[in-house]
Amino acid sequence: MQIRALRCFGEHAGTGNPALVIEGDHATEEARRALAQARNTTCVYLDGEVVDFYYPHMRSPLCLHATLAVAHVLFARHPDASSLAVTTAMRGQRLELLRDEEVFYIRLQAQEAAQPAPAPGLLAQLLDAPGFVPASPPRVASVGSPKLLVEVPDAALHALRPDLQAIAAWGKQAGINGIYAWCRLQDGLDAGRFEGRNFNHLDPALEDSATGVAAGALSVLLGHGIILLQGRATGQSCLIRTKVENGAILVGGRAEPDAVIASFAR
């Protein structure tokens, strides 16, 4: 078994969301879950051209920051390739991988998503924000993992302390993979950009520093490419770039070996 440690979607060198790319392992799903939990890190098992994603608390149908880590590994192996492709283990979703100098992209398609109507007061309850009123109507969008996209005023984003257990329970019932709270940045150099936080882990300490599927979903909702910042709540500065090309959604960012957790590799 070979384990490679990477950080993905970092705004700068040395930052980003960590992922472990594991090859040569044919363990059971239970054993894979246990390893991800023991390492407390997102793990992606690369079996030929099939990718299988595990968070510390669950198996996932799609994880784009881990797919970015896979792109780094595969393009290093095929330096002359203009594009590569992998398929997800859970749903058989084809993911096309592209490279533009230091930025890797994943080409995806928007997917149909149910639109459950949150009951009055539900968002305030889930976000533990009494009196909360979203800045625009909440919508579900998906590029493979449906997210409830909730726009908040930029000043409110980092004050949120959501009820993660309630979000998980509601999401399971509604078929939604968590809430993505997002805002439009208005001031300074960040004007015209977006910022977000993803709420789908049960432990606040495991909040994502970057959520590529949410960036893709938000691009579906808005209908154009964006620059999305994330990770201030976790101390990791992440930047996700998206493009909309011929109906496809491209989600991209940096990926680099992680010196901090490279000692896991063996």
C-alpha positions as CSV (number, residue, x, y, z in Angstrom):
1,M,0.0,0.0,0.0
2,Q,1.3,3.5,-0.9
3,I,-0.1,6.6,0.7
4,R,0.6,10.1,-0.6
5,A,-0.3,13.2,1.4
6,L,-1.4,16.3,-0.4
7,R,-3.0,19.7,0.2
8,C,-5.6,20.9,-2.3
9,F,-7.3,24.2,-3.2
10,G,-4.6,26.2,-1.3
11,E,-4.7,29.9,-1.9
12,H,-0.9,29.9,-1.3
13,A,1.8,27.3,-1.1
14,G,1.5,25.3,2.1
15,T,-2.2,25.9,2.6
16,G,-5.2,23.9,1.5
17,N,-7.5,21.0,2.5
18,P,-5.5,17.8,3.3
19,A,-6.2,14.5,1.5
20,L,-4.5,11.1,1.4
21,V,-4.3,9.3,-1.9
22,I,-4.0,5.5,-1.3
23,E,-3.0,2.9,-3.9
24,G,-2.5,-0.8,-3.7
25,D,-5.0,-1.3,-1.0
26,H,-7.8,-3.8,-1.4
27,A,-9.3,-3.6,2.0
28,T,-13.0,-3.9,2.8
29,E,-15.2,-0.8,3.0
30,E,-15.2,-1.2,6.8
31,A,-11.4,-1.2,6.9
32,R,-11.2,1.9,4.7
33,R,-13.7,3.7,6.9
34,A,-11.5,2.8,9.9
35,L,-8.3,4.1,8.3
36,A,-9.9,7.4,7.4
37,Q,-11.2,7.7,11.0
38,A,-7.8,6.8,12.4
39,R,-6.0,9.3,10.2
40,N,-8.7,11.9,10.8
41,T,-8.3,12.9,7.2
42,T,-10.2,12.6,3.9
43,C,-8.9,9.5,2.1
44,V,-9.3,8.6,-1.6
45,Y,-8.5,5.1,-2.7
46,L,-7.3,5.0,-6.3
47,D,-7.9,1.6,-7.8
48,G,-6.7,1.9,-11.4
49,E,-9.1,4.5,-12.8
50,V,-11.7,4.1,-10.0
51,V,-11.8,6.6,-7.0
52,D,-13.4,5.7,-3.7
53,F,-13.8,8.6,-1.1
54,Y,-13.9,8.4,2.7
55,Y,-14.3,11.1,5.2
56,P,-13.5,10.3,8.8
57,H,-17.2,9.9,9.5
58,M,-18.6,8.4,6.3
59,R,-18.0,7.1,2.8
60,S,-18.8,9.8,0.1
61,P,-20.0,9.5,-3.5
62,L,-17.8,12.5,-4.5
63,C,-15.1,14.7,-3.0
64,L,-13.5,17.2,-5.3
65,H,-10.5,18.2,-3.2
66,A,-9.5,14.6,-3.0
67,T,-10.1,14.3,-6.8
68,L,-7.7,17.3,-7.2
69,A,-5.1,15.2,-5.2
70,V,-5.7,12.3,-7.6
71,A,-5.2,14.6,-10.5
72,H,-1.8,15.7,-9.1
73,V,-0.7,12.1,-8.8
74,L,-1.9,11.0,-12.2
75,F,-0.6,13.9,-14.2
76,A,2.8,13.4,-12.5
77,R,2.6,9.9,-13.9
78,H,1.4,11.0,-17.4
79,P,3.1,14.4,-17.8
80,D,2.3,14.7,-21.6
81,A,-1.4,14.0,-21.2
82,S,-3.8,16.9,-21.9
83,S,-6.7,15.2,-20.0
84,L,-7.3,12.1,-17.9
85,A,-10.4,10.5,-16.5
86,V,-11.5,8.6,-13.4
87,T,-14.8,7.1,-12.3
88,T,-16.3,7.2,-8.9
89,A,-16.8,4.0,-7.0
90,M,-20.2,4.7,-5.5
91,R,-22.1,6.1,-8.5
92,G,-20.0,5.5,-11.5
93,Q,-19.7,9.2,-12.2
94,R,-17.1,10.0,-14.8
95,L,-14.7,12.8,-13.8
96,E,-12.5,14.4,-16.5
97,L,-9.2,15.8,-15.2
98,L,-7.5,18.8,-16.8
99,R,-4.3,20.8,-16.1
100,D,-3.5,24.4,-16.7
101,E,0.0,25.0,-15.5
102,E,-0.3,24.9,-11.6
103,V,-4.1,24.6,-11.6
104,F,-5.9,21.3,-11.9
105,Y,-9.5,21.3,-13.1
106,I,-12.3,18.7,-12.9
107,R,-15.0,18.8,-15.6
108,L,-18.5,18.0,-14.3
109,Q,-22.1,18.3,-15.4
110,A,-24.9,19.8,-13.5
111,Q,-27.3,17.2,-12.1
112,E,-31.0,17.3,-11.4
113,A,-31.6,18.0,-7.7
114,A,-34.8,17.8,-5.7
115,Q,-35.9,21.1,-4.1
116,P,-37.3,20.4,-0.6
117,A,-38.9,23.5,0.8
118,P,-37.5,24.1,4.3
119,A,-40.3,24.6,6.8
120,P,-40.7,28.1,8.3
121,G,-38.0,28.7,10.9
122,L,-36.1,25.5,9.9
123,L,-33.0,27.3,8.6
124,A,-32.8,29.4,11.8
125,Q,-32.9,26.2,13.8
126,L,-30.4,24.3,11.7
127,L,-27.9,27.3,11.7
128,D,-28.7,28.1,15.3
129,A,-29.3,31.7,14.3
130,P,-32.6,32.9,15.8
131,G,-34.5,35.2,13.4
132,F,-32.2,34.3,10.5
133,V,-33.4,35.4,7.1
134,P,-31.4,34.3,4.0
135,A,-30.2,37.0,1.6
136,S,-31.8,35.1,-1.3
137,P,-34.1,32.1,-1.6
138,P,-32.2,28.9,-0.6
139,R,-31.8,26.5,-3.5
140,V,-30.4,23.0,-3.9
141,A,-27.9,22.5,-6.7
142,S,-25.5,19.6,-7.6
143,V,-22.6,18.5,-9.7
144,G,-22.7,15.1,-8.0
145,S,-23.4,15.8,-4.3
146,P,-26.4,18.0,-3.7
147,K,-26.0,21.0,-1.4
148,L,-28.5,23.4,0.1
149,L,-27.0,26.7,-0.9
150,V,-27.9,29.4,1.7
151,E,-26.9,33.0,1.0
152,V,-26.0,35.0,4.1
153,P,-24.8,38.6,4.7
154,D,-21.0,38.6,4.6
155,A,-20.8,39.8,8.1
156,A,-22.8,36.8,9.4
157,L,-20.8,34.0,7.7
158,H,-18.2,33.5,10.4
159,A,-20.6,34.1,13.3
160,L,-22.6,30.9,12.4
161,R,-22.4,28.1,14.9
162,P,-24.8,25.5,13.2
163,D,-26.4,22.5,14.8
164,L,-24.4,19.9,12.9
165,Q,-26.4,16.9,14.2
166,A,-29.7,18.5,13.1
167,I,-28.3,19.4,9.7
168,A,-27.1,15.8,9.2
169,A,-30.5,14.4,10.3
170,W,-32.4,16.8,8.0
171,G,-30.0,16.1,5.1
172,K,-30.4,12.4,5.4
173,Q,-34.2,12.8,5.3
174,A,-34.1,15.3,2.4
175,G,-31.4,13.6,0.4
176,I,-29.1,16.6,0.7
177,N,-25.4,16.5,1.6
178,G,-25.3,19.4,4.1
179,I,-25.7,23.1,4.0
180,Y,-23.3,25.5,2.2
181,A,-23.6,29.0,3.5
182,W,-22.2,31.6,1.1
183,C,-21.9,35.3,0.7
184,R,-20.9,37.9,-1.9
185,L,-17.8,39.9,-0.9
186,Q,-18.1,43.6,-1.5
187,D,-15.0,45.3,-0.2
188,G,-11.4,45.7,-1.2
189,L,-9.4,43.3,-3.3
190,D,-12.0,40.6,-2.7
191,A,-14.9,42.6,-4.3
192,G,-16.7,40.4,-6.8
193,R,-15.5,37.2,-5.2
194,F,-17.5,34.8,-3.0
195,E,-16.8,33.1,0.3
196,G,-18.4,30.1,1.9
197,R,-18.5,27.5,4.7
198,N,-19.7,23.9,4.4
199,F,-21.7,22.2,7.1
200,N,-21.9,18.5,6.7
201,H,-19.5,17.0,9.2
202,L,-20.7,16.1,12.7
203,D,-17.6,17.5,14.4
204,P,-17.0,21.2,14.2
205,A,-13.2,20.5,14.2
206,L,-13.6,18.7,10.9
207,E,-15.2,21.6,9.0
208,D,-14.0,21.7,5.4
209,S,-11.3,24.2,4.4
210,A,-12.5,23.8,0.8
211,T,-15.6,22.2,-0.7
212,G,-15.3,21.8,-4.5
213,V,-18.7,20.2,-4.9
214,A,-20.2,23.3,-3.3
215,A,-18.3,25.6,-5.6
216,G,-19.6,23.6,-8.5
217,A,-23.1,23.7,-7.2
218,L,-22.9,27.5,-6.6
219,S,-21.7,28.0,-10.2
220,V,-24.7,26.0,-11.4
221,L,-27.0,28.2,-9.3
222,L,-25.4,31.5,-10.5
223,G,-24.8,30.4,-14.1
224,H,-21.2,31.6,-14.3
225,G,-17.7,30.9,-13.1
226,I,-16.6,32.2,-9.8
227,I,-13.7,32.7,-7.5
228,L,-14.6,31.2,-4.1
229,L,-12.7,31.7,-0.9
230,Q,-13.0,29.2,2.0
231,G,-11.1,28.1,5.0
232,R,-10.9,31.2,7.2
233,A,-12.8,29.4,9.9
234,T,-10.3,26.5,9.9
235,G,-7.1,28.6,9.6
236,Q,-6.4,27.3,6.0
237,S,-6.7,29.8,3.2
238,C,-8.3,28.1,0.2
239,L,-9.3,29.4,-3.2
240,I,-11.5,27.5,-5.7
241,R,-11.8,28.6,-9.3
242,T,-14.7,27.6,-11.5
243,K,-15.6,28.0,-15.1
244,V,-18.7,27.3,-17.2
245,E,-17.8,26.0,-20.6
246,N,-20.4,24.6,-23.1
247,G,-22.7,23.6,-20.3
248,A,-20.0,21.9,-18.3
249,I,-18.8,23.1,-14.9
250,L,-15.0,23.1,-14.3
251,V,-13.9,23.2,-10.7
252,G,-10.2,23.9,-10.1
253,G,-7.4,24.8,-7.9
254,R,-3.9,24.1,-6.7
255,A,-2.7,20.7,-5.4
256,E,0.7,20.0,-3.9
257,P,2.5,17.4,-1.7
258,D,1.9,18.1,2.0
259,A,5.1,18.3,4.0
260,V,3.1,18.4,7.3
261,I,1.5,15.0,6.9
262,A,3.9,13.4,4.4
263,S,5.2,11.3,7.3
264,F,2.1,9.2,6.8
265,A,3.3,8.0,3.5
266,R,4.9,4.6,3.3
